[in-house]
Amino acid sequence: MGNEAYQERDAAFFDYQLFDRFDFQLRGPEWPIDAPADFNIIGSARVFGCFVEKSMTAFLAERHGITARNFGTAGGNPYMFLRRPELLEYLSTSKAMPIIQVCGADGHTNDWFTRITGRTMKVKADGLGVKVGSRVRAGMGYRTAFKERPFEEVVEQIRKGQDFLLEDYKELKKALGRPAVVMYFSDRPARPLNKRTYRDLFTFPHCVDLRMWEELQSIFDYSLEIVSSEGMPFEVTNGTTSVRVDRYPSESMHRYAAEVIAEHRAAMLALADGPAKPVKTRRRKTEVVAPAPRADAPASKGEATARKKEAPARKSEAKPRKAEAPARQAAGSARQPPADPSRVEERRRKAAEARRQRREAANRTA
């Protein structure tokens, strides 16, 4: 599923102004490929901005004068980005600093499950409460496993899935060949995994705990931990149809994310032209096309060292914003003007056609 599925689903409320770029349907308005920017924000639907009029990139431009490209895509994960060499080359050679959002770790292969696509897993072990060979959503698979297996055994398999994803992040960082930021964006903080906190695993980012978050911080050159539940859940309505939303960040959360990014802008950009933190991967082969060398890379080891000393501390965590009171949350409801039925159908038609073309292209390369 791509972003065109979001447009098809949400056509009665929003026009996401999708446009083709790097084998993705990105959220618009469309921007010139050679236009300068401060940041390229790469991630999932939480970056894209489902069911909100303004995403974090829109707030960055509107409130802070910061140009950021929205590379949020349905199911966005490192493996998806590694398969697109043109995107990797753009991200590695652009002067804009890459910000990589943390995705869920629940859809990755271990001894019990084999990843099929997205968060869909094939069961390959007995005693999990689900039939061997069946396909399940990863969250449901782990929920049943916690009921059927000892807690420590389930945690062991979650760790293996996390390690699988961590290797993907290392491969992505290595392929970029430049400094990059990792961004944790959630309505919950990353906490240690134990019997009191394990239900955190079933909210986004799924199966990511403090241990994995700290591992990601060690891979990247700078980190942002953005935690807020302001405006959640919320309702979107166009006067005739209403949808209750609790899976995607509210517009208030996107606005807060923009505030945090703006607060750390100078520190992050100070690292953009410096040397990248070295990354060691355990896999023998990276199935990506190496991007072209950056034209603005340091000319010498001495220059790189000098820049490194001048840069501020690499890691930084944004202070979590506490959830608002229920009465305040109601104010997060978003009322959209009634859409012209013909325009809604046109949005859906274009999105459906884009989905059809994506499927045909996938079948041709399969």
N, C-alpha and C positions, 0 to 999 in steps of 0.2 A: 504494500500500500504506500502511495506517495502523498504529497500534499494536495494533489488534485482530489483525493478522496475527502479531505477536510473541506475543500471548497464545495464539493458536491453535497456533502452532509449539511454544511452551514450556510448554504446559498440564501436561505430566507432571511438571514441576519447580517451577513458580512460579504463583502467583495474583497478577497485577499489579494487581488491584482497579481495573480501568479504569472511568472514569466520563466522561460527556459534558460538554464545556465548550468553548465557542468553536469548534464544528465540529471538535473533536479528541476522541479517546479518550485522556485523560490518565492517567498512572499515579497510583493512589490511595495511601493512603485519600483519599476525597473531602474537600474543604475548603470552608467557607462562602465565597461570593464576596466578602463584605464583611469577612472576617476580616483583621486586620492581618498584615503580613509584612515581613521585612527585604529579601528579594530575590525577584525573579522570574527564574528561570534558563531561558532559551529556547535550544533547540538540537535536536540529532538523537538517534539511539539512544544516543549516548555520554552524554547527559544523562539520558535515560529510564532506562537501566540494564538492558540485556538480559542475561539469565543471571546476575543477581546478586540476592541477597535484599535488600540495602540499596544504594540509590543515594546519590549525594553529598548530596542534599537530606535523606535519612533520617539520614545521619551528622552533618550540620549540626545537626539538631534534637537527636539523641541525645547527641552528644559536646560540642557547643558552645552549646546553647540558642539556636540561630539558626533562625528560621522562613524557609524558602525554598520557593517553589512550583516544582514540576517541570513545565516546559513542553517536555520532550524528546519529539520525535515522529519517526516513521520518515521519513527523508529530509529532515529539517528544514532549511530554507534561507530566506534573506530574502524571496524571491519568494512562498513559501508563506505567510509571515506577513503580507506586504503585502496579500494577497488577502482578509484577514479583518479588516474594519474594527472589529468589536466587540472583537476581541482587541487591536488597536492602541489603541483608546480605553481599554481596561482598563489596558494597560501604561503608557500616557502619563499617566493620572490617578491610578493607584495610588501610594501613598507608598513602595512597595517599589522599590528600585533594580533596573532591568533589567540582567541579565548575558547577553550574546549570545555563544553559542559559535561559533567559526569552523568553517564547514562546508567540504567539499571544493570545489575549483574545476575539477574535471575534466569536469563534465557541462554545460558552457556553450558557447554558440555562438561559432564563429570561422569562418575561411575554409574549413576542411576539414570541419567537423562542424556539424550543426544539432541542438540539443537537442530531444528528444522528450518525455521525462519522467525525473525522477530523474537517474540517470547513463547513461541510454540515449540514444545519439546516432545520427543518420542521416548516413552518409558522403556527401559531396557533391564530393569531389576525387579525381582519379586519382593513382596512384603511391604509395598508402599501404599497399599490401599487402592491402587489403580492397576488395570490390566496391562501386562507386558505387551508392548507393541502398539498400544494406544497413544493417541496424541492429546496432550494436555497443555493448558497454559501453565507456565512455570510456577506462578504464584500458587495455583491450586495444587500442583504437584507437591510443593514444599509444605503446604498446609496439611495435606493428608499424611505426608511423611512424618511430620511432627507428632501426629496422633498414633502412628503405627511403629515408629522406630525410636530408640533412645535419643535423647536430645543431642548428645555428643556426636552421634553418627550423622545426624542431619547437618549439624554445624560443619562437620568435616567435609561433606559434599558441597555445602555452600562455599566453603573456603576454596575448594577446587574450581568451582565456577568463577569465583572472584579472581583467582590466579590466572585462569584462562583469559578473562577480560583484561586484567592488568598487563598481560603480554601484548594484547592488541593495542593498548594505550602506549606501551613502550615502542612498538613497531610504528605507530603513528607519529610519535614524537621524533623518533629516529628518521623517519621519512621526511619530516618537515625540515630537519637540519638547522633549526634556528630556535631561539627562545620562544616559549609559549606559556600561556596562563591556563590553569585548570580552574573551573568554576563549579562549585557545589551550589545548586539552586533548588531549595526544597522548603516545605512547610514544617520540617522537623530537623533537628540537629543530628549529626552523625554521632551515635553513642556506641559504647562497647556492647558487644553481642552477649547477652546472657538470658536466663529464663524470665527476667523481668522486662527486658527490652526487645525480645525477639519479634514481637508483632510489628516493630518498626520495619522489618524486612518486607512487609506487604504493602508499604506505601513508597512513593517515589523518593529517591531512586531505589528501586526494589533490590533487596539483598546487598545493599551497601551499608556498612557499619563504620565505626571509627577506625578500625584496623585498615580497612581498604582505603578510606579517605586519606589516612596518613601515608599509605604506600603511594597513592597518586600524587600527594604533595612532594614526595621525594623524587618523583620522576620529572615534574615540571619545574619551571623557573620561578613561578609566582603562583599564589593560590588565593582564591576568593571563596569564602563560605558565606552564602547569602541565604538567610533563614527568615521566613515570614509566613504568616497565615492570614494576614490582613485581607479582609474582604471575602474570606472563604467560609462556606460555599457561596455561590452567587447565582443569580438568575438572569437569563438573557431573554428579552421579549421584543417582538415587533408589533405588539398591540393585538395580534390575533393568535400567535403561537408563542409559547414559552418553553424554555429549557432550563432545568436546574443543572448546574455545573459544579462538580466537586473533584474532578480528575485533573484539571488543568489550572495553572496559576491565574489568579484574578488580575485585573488591570492594576489594582493597588500593589500587588506583588511585583508586576513588571516595572511599575514606577519606582518601587524601592530598589529593585535590582539595578536600575539605571543610576540611582543615587549612589549606590555602593561603587559601581564601576567608575562613575565620575570622580568620586572621592579618591580612588586609587589610580586615576589616569596617569598622572605624572610619574609615579613610581613604576608603573608597568611599561610606559613608553621609554623610560630611561634604560630599560633592559633590551629594547627591541633590536638595537644595532650591535649588541654585545655578543659574546660567545654563548652558545647553547650549553646547558648542562649535559654532560655525556650520559648516554643511555646504553645499558648492556641488556641485550635480549638473549633468551635461551633457545629460541627457534633457529634452525639451521638456515632457513631461506625465507626471505621476505618477498612475497609475490606482488610487488609494486614496481612501477617504473621510477627510477631515481630522478628527482626533480633537478632542474638546472641550478647551478651554483648561484647564490645571491650576489648581485652586483655590489651590494653595500656591505659585504662581509668584511670583518677586520683584516687589514693588510698584513699584519704580523702578530706573532705571539705576544710581543711586548705591548702592542696597541690593545690587544684583547684583554691583557691583564690590567692595564691602566683603566679601561672602561669598566671592567668588573669591579675595581676598587671604588670607582666613583658612584656606582649604582647603589641605591638604597637596599635595605633588606629584601630578600626575594619573596619570602612568605608573609602573607598577611591574612588575617581572618576578620571578616566583617562581623560586627556585633549583631547577634540574632535579634530580630524584632518580634516581640511577643504578640500572640494572637489578640485581636481586638475583641471587645465584649460583643455578645450576640446582637445587641441593639445596634451597634456600629456596623456589624457585618451586613445587616440588611441594606445599608446604604450602598453596598457594593453591587447592587442589582444594576444591570445595564439595559437601558431601554433604547432600542433601535427604531428609527422611523420605519413605517410600513413600506415594504419594498414593492416596486412595480412587479406584478406577476410575470410579465414578459422578460424582465431583467433577471429575475430569479431563475427562470427556465433557461435563459441564455447562459448564466453562470454554470448551471448544472450540466448543460449540454457540452460546454467547453471542457469542464472538468472530466466528464465521462469520456470524451474523445481523447483527452490527454492520457487517461488511464488505459484506454484501448491501445493507443500507440505504444505505451510503456510495456504492456503485456506482449504485443507483437515483437517489439525489439528484444525483449527477454527471451522469447521463444526462438528468435533467429540466432541468438548467440548461445543458446543452450546446447 
